Amino acid sequence: CFDSEPRLGAVLLLAALLSKLLAERMVMQSQWIHLQALTSGGLRDFTFALAKRAEVELGQLYLVPARRSRMANAFACQGNNLLLTDFLVERLTRDEVNAVIAHELAHLKRRHVAGQQAAFLIGFVLAMAGALFVGWLLLGQSRMLLLMPVAMPMMVMAVTLSSRRNERAADRHAVELTGNPRALITALVKLTRLMHLPLQWGQGTERMFTHPSTRRRVEAIARHAGVPPQEIDELIQRSDDGSDRYPLPAAPEERVFSTWFKSGFMLKTWLLFGVMSVLS
């Protein structure tokens, strides 16, 4: 099919990528997630000042309302944008939020977002091609698809390995940006507990995840920053002392042409453009 109809293969690949984007959009809409661009305030000022120091041309900082789902997370996105959930900002101290922001800026600085997407796409293509070729050699043309269930997990493991390395590199860079490894350690511990995840899991289990276990990450941060090993358990057990937090801005009124309307229009435009480019 792909040998005789290369354009069909390209269309299917484009459709798979756009389906992923549409699925993510539908999930966010189903949870009433609307991005709020921060245009003023201390949180925005710090983020853009740190981005300038990190030599990252930051596009925009968005706040994601996630109290209903109790999701404490942060994301670096294409277009050099940062997303923080309001639940994260509400529950972490200023220093801890600053450490999280530094971590996400490190992802942008090192181009991890684009790199991970490229790694997934290349790994997917190589896994498909390899499985089909080896299957054709060993099993014949009629049964070569039988190796696909073996190739895809191997591709996933390779991508997650790359992602874990990126997380460790971003942790180190975040400490260099803020000079506050303890804030990053306590932030990671708090986020893990807020998301009801274990602090540590076995190496075999870790290979299936995009992030190292929190315990392994904080130990690596401590080694890199010279934090004494005996202090790690103290930082993990430290309770919230009610330190200063960033104030949350008031939620804006829904506009006629909301962010979702404009992003949906752009997604449809790029879908049409992509299909026309492939078929031309």
N, C-alpha and C positions, 0 to 999 in steps of 0.2 A: 504493500500500500504506500509506504513512505518513499520507497525507491521509485515507483512508477508515478506517483503523484506528490512531488515535493511541496507543492503549494498547499495541498490538503494537510500535510503534516504541519506546515507553518501555521495554518489556520487553527488547527487543533491545539497547538502549543499556545498561540495567542489567546484562544478561548479559555484555556486552563488558567492562564495568568489573570485574565480579566474576571473569570469566575471567582477566583480567590479574593480579588478586590471587592467584588459585589457581595460575596458572602460576609466579609468583614464589615462592610457597610451595613448590611441587613442586621447583623448581630448587634452592632452599636445602636442602630435605630430602635431595635426591639427593646433595648434597655434604656431608652430615652436619653442617650448620651449625645449631648450637644457641646461642641467645643466653644470655650469662651476665651477669646484673645485678651491677654493682659496688656493694657496700653499704658499703665502707670502703676506706681506703688513700689515699695521697697523690694518685693520679690522680683519684679521685672527689672528694676535698676541693678540689683546684684547680679542677676543672670546675664544681662547684656554686658556688664562691666567684666565679669569673669570670662565671658565668651571672647571679648576683645583681648584680654590678657592671654587666653589660650590660642589666639589667632584663628578663631572660628567665626565665620560670617553668619551669625545666627539670623534665621528668617523671622520666626515668631515664637513666643511662649504662650502655650494654651493651658487653660485649666479645664479639667474634665470632671463634671459632677458625678461622683461615684459613691456618695454616702449610702444610697439605697442598696447597692451591691456590696458595700464595704470593701472596695478594692483600693488597696494602697499600692500604687505603682507609678512608674515614670517611664517614658519612652523617648528615644531619639528616632526621628522620622526623616524620610527623604525630604529634600527641600530645606535641610538644616533647621527643622522645627523641633521644639521640645514640648512634650506633653506631661503635665503633672496632674494626678487626681487630687481633688480637694480633700479627700479622706487622708491622703498622705500628708498634705500641708497642715491639716488640722491636728494630726497625731504626732508629728515629729517636731523637734525644736528647730530654731533657725539654723544652728550649726549643722544639724543632721540633714535638713533640707538642702543646705548649701553643698554638703558632701554628695548628696544624690545628684544634684544638678551638675557638679563637677564630673561625676562619673558619666552622665549622659553626654556632656560636652566632649569628654574623651572619646566616646564612640564616634561622634561627628568628626573630631579632629583626625582620627585614624581611619576614617571612612569605613567603619565596620558595617554600617547599614547596607551600603551598596555592595560591599564585599560579601556579606552573608547572602544577599539576594543572588549575586552572581554565582556564589558557591553552590547554592541550591539548584539554580538553573543548569549549571555545568554538570553538577553531580547527577541530576535527573537525566540529562541527555546521555551522559556517559554510562550510567547504570542501564538505561534502556538499550543503548547500542551494544554494550558489552554482553548483556543477557541474551539479546537476540542473536548476536554473532556466535557466542559460545553455544547457545542452545541449538543453533542451526548446524554447528560442527558436530555436536555430540548426539543430538536427538533428531535432527532432520528438520526440514522447513515446516512440516505440519505440526511439530510439537515443541518448537523453539520457545514459545511463550511460557512454557512451564518453569523456566528459570527466573521469571520476573519476580515472584515472591521472595526469592533469595537475594536478588540484586537490590531491591528497594530498601530493605532494612540496613544493608551495608552502606548505602548512600546516606540514609538518615543518621547513622552513627558517625560517618565522616563529617557531616554538617554540624552535628552537635559538638563534636570534638573541636572544630574550628570556633564555634560559638563560645565554648568554655574558655578557650585561650583568649578570646577577645574580652571576656568578662574580667579575667585576671589582669590583662593589660590595662583596661579601663580603670580598674581599682587602683593600680599603681600610679597611673596618670592623675587620677582624682586627688590622691594624697599629695602629689607634687604641686597641684594647682592650689589646694587649700592649706596645705601644711598642717592638717588636722586629721591624722589617721584614726584617732579615737572616736571622732564624730561619725566617720564612715562605718566603723565597726558597730557602734551602737545603732546607727540607722539601719544597717543590714539586719541586725538581730530583731529590731522592732518590726521591720517590714515582714520578716519571716513569720513572726508571731501573729501579726495582724492578718496575714494571709493563711494562717493555720497550717503552716508547713513545718516539717521537722527541721531542726537545726543541723542534723547530720544524717547521712545515709551511706550505705556501703558503696565501694567503688564500682561494683557491678551495676548497681542501680543508677549511679551517677552518670554512667555512659549513655543512658537513654535520655538525659536532660540537657537543656541548653545552658544551664548555669551550674557551677560547682555547688556543693553543699555549703551552707552558710558557715559552718564551723571551719571547713577547709579554707574558705575565702578569708575569714577574719584572721586565721593563723598565718596565711600568706601575707596579708596586709601588715600584721604585726612584725613579721620577719623583715619585710622590706623597709618598714619605717623605724625599726629599732625599738618597738614597744616590748617591754619585758614579758616573757612567756607567762610568768605568774600573774600578770595583770589581765590576761585574756579572760579568764573565768570571772573576774570581778566586773569587767566591762559587759560580759554576757548577762550577768545576774543583776546589773544595775537597774534600779527602778526609775520610772519617770519622775524627775524632780520638779516638774511644772515650770521648766525654764521658758524663756521668751519664745513666742511663736509668731510666724507671719500672720497678719490678719487676712481673712478671706474677703475678697470683694463681693459686693452684692451681685446676684445673678442678673444679667441683662434681660430686658423684655425681648420676646421673640420678634424678629423682624420679618417683613414680607419676603425679602430675598435673603434667607438665612444662609449660614455656612453650609448646611446640608443641601440646600437648593442649588447653590453655586457649585459645590463639589460634584453633585449629581449631574449637573449640566456638563461640566468638564469631563466627567467619566464617560458619558454618552458620546461626547465629541471625539475623545481619544479612541473609543471603541470603533466608531465609524471610520476614523482616519486609519486605524490599524488594519481593519478588514479591507478597505480600499487599497491600501499600500500593498498588501499581500496578494490581492487578486489582480492588481494592475500589471 
